[in-house]
Amino acid sequence: MSGAPEPDGEDLLREATAMPERLELRISDGVWIVGRRRGGGVSLFGEPMVLQFNAQLEVRRAFWRGARMKAEGAELHWMRREQPRGPLRFIVAPLSLAELEAFFADARAALCALTAELSLLADADTPPATLIAPEPRQFLDELRAWSAAILANPLRIAARPNAQ
């Protein structure tokens, strides 16, 4: 179902840089932007994956294997664009069990890399210049606590894709 990659990179980057509190990190071979939404949800924008969580630490949206995904009824669904003629619409289909397991493995690997990088930053004398937050040190500490909490349990899927 993942098919050809969608041209969503610019939309995702625009969303990432619009978050009021965010941090840009270089992790292994890519750049990640980690930000917090109003209401407590956290989003991770990177290559080749985007993970968006609600305040209850549940995955609500993602971009993986070149396709958008959304939570619906506590299941993760592919969202494939279709616009043969007429208005744009999305075809929604659930991930298979094998796809879901692969997604969870990739998501946990990304979260583990993020947690390791946040731990390194916590030991630094000054927050990085790529950190945008009213209270940089507090934001870093909150991100570290969030990443530890999310990795303490199996990943969960939200009931709906909304941030709330």
N, C-alpha and C positions, 0 to 999 in steps of 0.2 A: 504493500500500500504506500510505502514511503515515496516511490517514484522519483522523478527528477527534482532537484533542489528548487525551492521557491525563491523568488527574488525579494526576500524579506529583510536582508541585512541592514539596509538603511532604516527601515521602520524600527527594527529592534535597537539599533544604535541610538536613534532619536529618543526612544523610550528610556534607554539606559541613562543617557546624559540629562534627561529631564528630572531624574529623581533628586530631591533636595539634599539627601545625604548619600554619598557614594564614594567608592574607593576603587581606583584602578590598580590592578596587580598584574605582574608578569609571573605566570605560573608555567613551568616547564616550557612548552613551545608556543604559548599563546598569551594573549592579553585578556584579562577578565575584568569586568566592571561589576562590582557588588554594591547594591544599593538597598535602602529601606524605603518602603512606601509609607505614606500616612496610613495609620491603622495597624502598623506592625509587620506587614508582609515583607519578605526579603526576596530580591531577584538577583540572579547571577547571569550575566551576559558574557559569553565567551565563544570560542571556536573549539569544537564544532557544535556546541550545545548551549542552550539557554534553559535555565530552571527558574520558575517563579513559584513562590510559596505564599500561602496565606498566613495570618497571624497564629493559626493553630499548627503550624509546621507541616502542612499538607501541600503536596504538589498540586498546583491549580492550572498551570500552563507550562508548556515546554516547547523547545525547538530542538529536534534531534534527527539525525540521519536525513537532513535536508527538508524536513517537513514540520509543520506546526502540529501541536497536540494540545488538547484541553481535557480537563476533568469534567466528567459528567456522570452523576450517580455513583460516585466513588470508584469509577473506572476511568482509565486513560484512553482517549480516542484520537486517532489521526484526523487531521483536517486537510483535505485535499481541495485546492482551488479548482473551480470549473467555470469556464466562461466561453462555451462554444458560440453562443449567440445570446444576446440579451444581457441582463445584469449578472454581476459576479455573484457566485454562491459557493458555499463549501459543502463538500460531500464528507460526512462524518462516519467513521468506522472504528470499532474498538481494536486495540492492540491484541494480538494473539498472546497466549501465555509465554511463549518463547521470546517474543518481542518485548513484553513487559519485563521479563527477567533480565534481558540484555540491557534495557533502558535503566533498570534499577542498578545494575552493576556499573554502567558508565556514570550514572549520577553519583553513586557512592564514591567512585574513584575521583571524580571532580571535586566532591565535597571534602574528601580526605586531603587532596592537594591544597584546597583553599584553607583548611584548618591548619595545615603545616605552615603555610605562608603567613597566616594571621599570627601564629605563635612566634614566628621570627620577627614580625613587625612589633609585637608586644614587647620584645626585649630591646628594641631600638630606643635610642635616647630621644629622638624626635619623630613625630608621625611623618609619613611620606608626603611629598608635595602633591601627589595625586589623590589626596584625601580631602573631600569637600564635606564639611559638617560643622555646625556651630561649636561643638565640643569634640574635637578630633580624638583625643585619648579615650573619652567615654564611648564614642561610636565604635572604636576599635575593640574595646573591652566587650561591648554589647554584641558585636559581630562574632567574637570568639565564643561567647556564651551561647549564642544562637547556633553556631556550627557544631559545638559540642553536644547541644541538646538534640539537634537533628540527626547526628550520627549515633546517638545513644540507643536509638530504636530503629526498627525497619521503616523505610520510607512509606508514607501513606498518601493516598490520592484523595483530594478534596471531593466534596459532593457536587460542587459547581466551580466554574472557572473564575468567578468574581473574586476580587481581592478580599472582600469581607466575608 
